[in-house]
Amino acid sequence: MANHKATKKDVRQSAKRRERNRYYGKTTRNAVRDLKDLSDKAAAGDKMPSVIAMIDKLAKRGVIHKNKASNLKSKLAQRLNKLA
């Protein structure tokens, strides 16, 4: 365990950040999964902007890499276009 005051604080902060990142990451993964399950193009088109915003926020926060975010958005857009 940490002995210095600052190190103890850093442990607390990193635990809080880890929990927050896990929450946002899981929520976004669930949203992506739900979007992939939709077979109606109109419903998927309505849900798409909110899911893309969630992915962008994860990349901005550093939870996922920006290239992974880009790949996810690209795959979702391709899937949406195939629903026609």
C-alpha positions in Angstrom: 0.0 0.0 0.0 1.1 3.6 -0.6 2.9 5.4 2.2 2.9 9.0 1.0 -0.1 11.2 1.2 0.0 12.2 -2.4 0.3 8.6 -3.5 -2.7 7.6 -1.4 -4.7 10.4 -3.1 -3.6 9.2 -6.5 -4.8 5.7 -5.7 -8.2 7.0 -4.8 -8.4 9.2 -7.9 -7.3 6.4 -10.2 -9.9 4.0 -8.7 -12.6 6.6 -9.2 -11.5 7.2 -12.8 -11.4 3.5 -13.5 -14.9 2.9 -12.3 -16.2 5.9 -14.3 -14.4 4.7 -17.4 -15.8 1.2 -17.0 -19.3 2.6 -16.6 -19.2 4.7 -19.7 -17.4 2.0 -21.7 -20.0 -0.6 -20.8 -22.9 1.8 -21.4 -21.6 2.6 -24.9 -21.0 -1.1 -25.7 -24.6 -1.8 -24.8 -25.8 1.1 -27.0 -23.7 -0.2 -29.9 -25.1 -3.7 -29.4 -28.7 -2.4 -29.3 -28.1 -0.4 -32.4 -26.7 -3.4 -34.2 -29.8 -5.4 -33.3 -32.2 -3.0 -34.9 -33.5 -4.0 -38.3 -35.6 -0.9 -39.0 -33.6 1.7 -40.9 -35.6 4.6 -39.5 -35.2 3.6 -35.9 -31.5 2.9 -36.4 -31.1 6.3 -38.1 -32.7 8.0 -35.1 -30.5 6.2 -32.6 -27.2 6.5 -34.6 -26.3 10.2 -33.7 -26.6 9.5 -29.9 -24.4 6.4 -30.2 -21.8 8.2 -32.3 -21.8 11.0 -29.6 -21.1 8.4 -26.9 -18.2 6.9 -28.9 -16.7 10.3 -29.5 -16.9 11.1 -25.8 -15.1 7.9 -25.0 -12.3 8.8 -27.4 -12.1 12.4 -26.1 -11.8 11.1 -22.5 -9.1 8.6 -23.5 -11.1 5.5 -22.6 -10.7 4.2 -26.2 -8.3 5.2 -28.9 -9.4 7.7 -31.5 -8.8 5.2 -34.3 -10.9 2.6 -32.6 -13.7 5.2 -32.3 -13.4 5.9 -35.9 -13.5 2.2 -36.9 -16.6 1.7 -34.7 -18.4 4.6 -36.3 -17.4 3.5 -39.8 -18.7 -0.1 -39.2 -22.0 1.2 -37.7 -22.5 3.5 -40.7 -21.8 0.7 -43.1 -24.3 -1.5 -41.3 -26.9 1.3 -41.3 -26.5 1.8 -45.1 -27.0 -2.0 -45.7 -30.4 -1.9 -44.0 -32.0 -0.2 -47.1 
